[in-house]
Amino acid sequence: MAMMIRNFELSDTDSIVEILKMNSQYGFPEVDGPEAMKRVKNCSAAIFLVCEIDGENVGVVRGNYDGSRAIIHQLSVHPAYQRRGIGTALVKEIVNRFQQMGAPTVSAMVSEKGLPFWEKVGFRKTKAFLVGNW
Ligand SMILES: CC(C)(COP(=O)(O)OP(=O)(O)OC[C@H]1O[C@@H](n2cnc3c(N)ncnc32)[C@H](O)[C@@H]1OP(=O)(O)O)[C@@H](O)C(=O)NCCC(=O)NCCS
């Protein structure tokens, strides 16, 4: 199994939408859909990575570092490929990239369901939580 983590390309769009849909992470297409992906790709503060196994896209992670805080906004692994270390590899790579950019800390936007994974990869629950205007 040849795993590769690389920068997002526009040709990845459809397969990523499919992965997000399978994981019920596509509730807001205006936030996570093709047009948003294009904007994120062009944003210099953003890191947007895709994991490929034998040529098939199986996972995605994205986040941004604005010179102060780095935050991972989205992580999703194809259901058929979960529990094989792909989520861990994606988090390691984006954290490395943020550190190379100078980020002192990295936070992540997570759901209660995802917490065991995040704790396994070295993140801990903080007192801060997310509020939204949606
Ligand atoms: C959460 C998610 C990204 C994890 O990706 P993954 O590739 O399956 O994770 P890994 O294989 O690297 O898991 C590493 C460890 O995390 C823990 N872990 C992962 N998924 C878990 C789960 N569903 N329940 C409990 N622990 C879990 C385990 O300890 C696992 O090690 P193990 O398989 O040896 O027991 C993936 O399950 C996913 O995309 N889920 C749907 C979307 C989602 O919840 N995204 C995160 C939003 S917060």
The ligand as an ORCA input file, in Angstrom:
! r2SCAN-3c Opt
* xyz 0 1
  C     -11.796     10.544     13.209
  C     -11.062     10.048     11.961
  C     -10.502     11.209     11.194
  C      -9.929      9.115     12.412
  O      -9.186      8.713     11.278
  P      -8.549      7.270     11.173
  O      -7.690      7.203      9.982
  O      -9.610      6.243     11.287
  O      -7.674      7.262     12.524
  P      -6.393      6.382     12.879
  O      -6.455      5.058     12.200
  O      -5.171      7.189     12.669
  O      -6.653      6.186     14.462
  C      -5.650      6.356     15.428
  C      -6.224      6.008     16.782
  O      -7.259      6.921     17.152
  C      -8.275      6.222     17.890
  N      -9.539      6.236     17.142
  C      -9.714      6.454     15.826
  N     -11.029      6.381     15.502
  C     -11.673      6.114     16.627
  C     -13.062      5.930     16.955
  N     -14.022      6.002     16.031
  N     -13.390      5.648     18.251
  C     -12.442      5.557     19.207
  N     -11.101      5.726     18.949
  C     -10.739      6.011     17.691
  C      -7.784      4.801     18.066
  O      -7.046      4.741     19.265
  C      -6.871      4.643     16.867
  O      -5.877      3.667     17.054
  P      -6.258      2.101     16.828
  O      -6.967      1.985     15.512
  O      -4.914      1.440     16.831
  O      -7.130      1.699     17.980
  C     -11.993      9.209     11.048
  O     -12.587      8.189     11.809
  C     -13.083     10.040     10.398
  O     -12.868     10.639      9.356
  N     -14.285     10.023     11.018
  C     -15.432     10.710     10.463
  C     -15.281     12.191     10.473
  C     -14.814     12.735     11.799
  O     -15.335     12.365     12.854
  N     -13.823     13.641     11.700
  C     -13.229     14.279     12.841
  C     -14.087     15.396     13.287
  S     -13.631     15.829     14.906
*
